[in-house]
Amino acid sequence: MITTTPMLDIKKIRKDFPNLDVTVHGKPLVYLDNAATTFKPQCVVDAVEQHYSQGASNVHRGVHYLSEKATEDFEGARRKVQNFIHAKHPSEIIFTRGTTESINLVVQSYGRAFLKEGDEIIITEMEHHSNIVPWQMLCEEKGCALKVVPFNEDAELIWEEFEKVLGPKTKFVSVVHISNSLGTINPIAKIIKAARQYDVPVLVDAAQSISHAPIDVQALDCDFLAFSGHKLFGPTGIGVLYGKTDLLEKMPPVQGGGDMIASVTFEKTTYNVLPYKFEAGTPHVAGVIGLGAAVDYVKSIGFDAIGEYKKDLLDYGTQVLQAVPGLRLIGTAKEKTSVLSFVLEGIHPHDIGTIVSDEGVAIRTGHHCTQPVMKHFKVPATSRASLTFYNTKEELDALVKAIEKVKDVFK
Ligand code: PLP
């Protein structure tokens, strides 16, 4: 059998992203903050612009040409997302504002309707706040208990601890697939399989993983999956909740209004079919169309090539950062993606972020909405470089050079 190595033409790919040409303080921008948000390829910008300049219209409501066209594009994008994550039906794709809203939808709908006092919800120590706080709010209201699976010093979940908390009282499992502050890739398939013993729904926070590798929700057998368009090279303000039909069918809507109803009288309202039951009001039409274009773009590059390239970049970044005296990497899991969180002895991350920004390098500093992770490592914050397929080794060299500058300043 002949195997070929998929290659990326990075020069060509970089031309697709106009934002990469920006200069900062007179220096070429080095954008290493992709876990926060990704840049948009020109085709996404064009799709959004095209909708607003040539096709602006509301969806599902009009019989005039533009409304029909907008509806066609909108529902076409839903099918693109369906195919992208291999959902069984387009109606299992619910458009939200992002991962945060998707998780909140499940908590407010499924959680409030089906969880009760004494029930236990399992999350992990490395969750983003958006997969902690909504559950805490529910626990407070309902008297449920949150069970947190800890991780070890390499930032890998401790499987035995998961097995310890999983039991007959467990009524929901909600887990991050890839940690945004550590890069750890969690064994999500194994977690779902284990949860099945107790017939417990599992939600996967795919905010980071959606742009990392192909996700097949049917093969994974997850019950819910949440992600944001803006971390997948799409627009901000648009996201997705995938849910299995049988669960979504029995869940009550969270917001009432236009589009989510079948009929309304003052005596009684009946609800629309899926997915509209969960999409009250005018949706983010341009955002959905832009997300569809982003999905097309990622597919055109291909996850095989993306994965291979990012692995190489991560290995290189790990190597050059580890060589910096006084620098400690936070998050050293065997299975990890291209997130490089670090601390520098004696220098606060905010100072690092500010000084490297003067050199044109954009990294994120802070707790990354994962304060429990910071607590675990006994640090107030970290600096984080997060890479994607348009980044280069030269950009990592620029980061190291900027870090040397930081060290000079604090000498
Ligand atoms: N979950 C993870 C792992 C994230 O990285 C993020 C954002 O950084 C979120 C959830 C929240 O995403 P959003 O702010 O787009 O809703």
Residues whose N, C-alpha, C, O or C-beta is under 5 A from the ligand:
A	BS01	PLP	A35 G98 T99 T100 E101 H128 S130 V176 I178 N180 D205 A207 Q208 S228
